[in-house]
Amino acid sequence: MKPGLAHHCRRHRCLEQLRALDVRFCRQLNDTTVIKVAMHCRKLEAFRAGGCSQLTKRSLAALAEHCPNLAALDVSGAADIVDAG
């Protein structure tokens, strides 16, 4: 089995400089991975995960807590996340 994105975030310091991540329609993406990405890629300014239906509010909470520079966010299509207006 190939190592996943979270594995690379832990192992490669260069990912600490990551500013944008586009994983739209990655159907295997889940909260566990997004939480690890948020914890290790704190300079994220854009995170696009539209069509990733497994994401929940836990992913949003981790991004909000760990990524203070986040200005662009797309989690459209996530089953547990609803735009409150």
TIKEDREN-568501 format. One record per residue (C-alpha): x, y, z. Coordinates in pm, 1 decimal. Example, Ala and Ser with C-alpha at 12.3 -4.5 7.8 and 13.67 -1.06 7.14 Angstrom:
2
<r><x>1230.0</x><y>-450.0</y><z>780.0</z></r>
<r><x>1367.0</x><y>-106.0</y><z>714.0</z></r>
This chain:
85
<r><x>0.0</x><y>0.0</y><z>0.0</z></r>
<r><x>130.0</x><y>346.5</y><z>-90.0</z></r>
<r><x>174.4</x><y>597.8</y><z>190.4</z></r>
<r><x>-101.2</x><y>855.0</y><z>204.7</z></r>
<r><x>-96.6</x><y>1233.5</y><z>213.4</z></r>
<r><x>-92.0</x><y>1245.4</y><z>593.4</z></r>
<r><x>219.2</x><y>1026.1</y><z>594.1</z></r>
<r><x>397.0</x><y>1268.1</y><z>360.8</z></r>
<r><x>295.4</x><y>1566.5</y><z>573.7</z></r>
<r><x>466.0</x><y>1410.8</y><z>873.1</z></r>
<r><x>778.7</x><y>1301.6</y><z>689.0</z></r>
<r><x>854.3</x><y>1590.9</y><z>455.6</z></r>
<r><x>934.4</x><y>1925.0</y><z>608.7</z></r>
<r><x>886.6</x><y>2094.2</y><z>271.9</z></r>
<r><x>512.1</x><y>2044.3</y><z>314.9</z></r>
<r><x>525.8</x><y>2289.9</y><z>603.0</z></r>
<r><x>556.2</x><y>2556.0</y><z>331.2</z></r>
<r><x>249.8</x><y>2433.4</y><z>138.4</z></r>
<r><x>16.3</x><y>2723.5</y><z>61.3</z></r>
<r><x>-256.1</x><y>2560.5</y><z>-152.0</z></r>
<r><x>-396.6</x><y>2209.5</y><z>-174.2</z></r>
<r><x>-650.4</x><y>2091.7</y><z>-429.2</z></r>
<r><x>-789.9</x><y>1745.1</y><z>-361.7</z></r>
<r><x>-1131.4</x><y>1791.3</y><z>-523.5</z></r>
<r><x>-1327.1</x><y>1470.0</y><z>-581.4</z></r>
<r><x>-1079.0</x><y>1258.7</y><z>-386.5</z></r>
<r><x>-1345.3</x><y>1021.8</y><z>-259.8</z></r>
<r><x>-1109.8</x><y>849.7</y><z>-14.3</z></r>
<r><x>-1022.6</x><y>1174.1</y><z>166.9</z></r>
<r><x>-1146.7</x><y>1167.4</y><z>525.5</z></r>
<r><x>-1131.6</x><y>1369.3</y><z>846.2</z></r>
<r><x>-826.8</x><y>1186.9</y><z>978.5</z></r>
<r><x>-619.7</x><y>1292.0</y><z>678.1</z></r>
<r><x>-746.5</x><y>1651.1</y><z>672.6</z></r>
<r><x>-674.2</x><y>1688.6</y><z>1044.1</z></r>
<r><x>-316.3</x><y>1571.1</y><z>992.4</z></r>
<r><x>-274.9</x><y>1798.5</y><z>691.1</z></r>
<r><x>-402.5</x><y>2093.6</y><z>894.2</z></r>
<r><x>-164.5</x><y>2014.9</y><z>1179.4</z></r>
<r><x>142.7</x><y>1985.6</y><z>954.2</z></r>
<r><x>65.0</x><y>2235.7</y><z>677.5</z></r>
<r><x>-7.4</x><y>2541.6</y><z>888.3</z></r>
<r><x>67.2</x><y>2791.5</y><z>611.2</z></r>
<r><x>-224.1</x><y>2678.0</y><z>396.7</z></r>
<r><x>-405.1</x><y>2967.2</y><z>232.5</z></r>
<r><x>-634.7</x><y>2762.2</y><z>7.8</z></r>
<r><x>-790.0</x><y>2419.5</y><z>60.4</z></r>
<r><x>-1015.9</x><y>2280.1</y><z>-210.1</z></r>
<r><x>-1192.4</x><y>1955.3</y><z>-131.8</z></r>
<r><x>-1522.3</x><y>1989.5</y><z>-316.6</z></r>
<r><x>-1681.6</x><y>1654.7</y><z>-386.7</z></r>
<r><x>-1508.1</x><y>1483.2</y><z>-94.3</z></r>
<r><x>-1818.9</x><y>1342.9</y><z>67.6</z></r>
<r><x>-1654.0</x><y>1185.2</y><z>373.6</z></r>
<r><x>-1551.7</x><y>1516.6</y><z>531.0</z></r>
<r><x>-1731.3</x><y>1642.7</y><z>840.1</z></r>
<r><x>-1720.9</x><y>1937.9</y><z>1075.3</z></r>
<r><x>-1413.4</x><y>1783.3</y><z>1235.5</z></r>
<r><x>-1214.4</x><y>1874.3</y><z>922.5</z></r>
<r><x>-1338.9</x><y>2232.8</y><z>932.7</z></r>
<r><x>-1252.5</x><y>2263.4</y><z>1301.9</z></r>
<r><x>-896.8</x><y>2140.6</y><z>1240.8</z></r>
<r><x>-842.7</x><y>2377.1</y><z>949.0</z></r>
<r><x>-978.7</x><y>2668.4</y><z>1152.8</z></r>
<r><x>-758.6</x><y>2583.3</y><z>1450.3</z></r>
<r><x>-431.6</x><y>2510.0</y><z>1271.0</z></r>
<r><x>-439.6</x><y>2717.1</y><z>950.2</z></r>
<r><x>-474.9</x><y>3085.9</y><z>1043.3</z></r>
<r><x>-392.9</x><y>3205.0</y><z>688.7</z></r>
<r><x>-670.2</x><y>3003.5</y><z>523.1</z></r>
<r><x>-861.3</x><y>3241.6</y><z>295.4</z></r>
<r><x>-1013.4</x><y>3004.9</y><z>36.5</z></r>
<r><x>-1206.6</x><y>2694.6</y><z>134.4</z></r>
<r><x>-1421.1</x><y>2461.0</y><z>-75.2</z></r>
<r><x>-1583.5</x><y>2162.2</y><z>94.2</z></r>
<r><x>-1895.4</x><y>2158.7</y><z>-121.4</z></r>
<r><x>-2049.7</x><y>1815.2</y><z>-140.0</z></r>
<r><x>-1939.0</x><y>1708.0</y><z>206.0</z></r>
<r><x>-2232.1</x><y>1520.5</y><z>356.7</z></r>
<r><x>-2205.1</x><y>1658.8</y><z>710.4</z></r>
<r><x>-2126.9</x><y>2021.9</y><z>625.4</z></r>
<r><x>-2411.8</x><y>2260.7</y><z>552.4</z></r>
<r><x>-2384.4</x><y>2629.3</y><z>465.8</z></r>
<r><x>-2575.7</x><y>2811.1</y><z>739.3</z></r>
<r><x>-2595.9</x><y>3120.8</y><z>523.2</z></r>
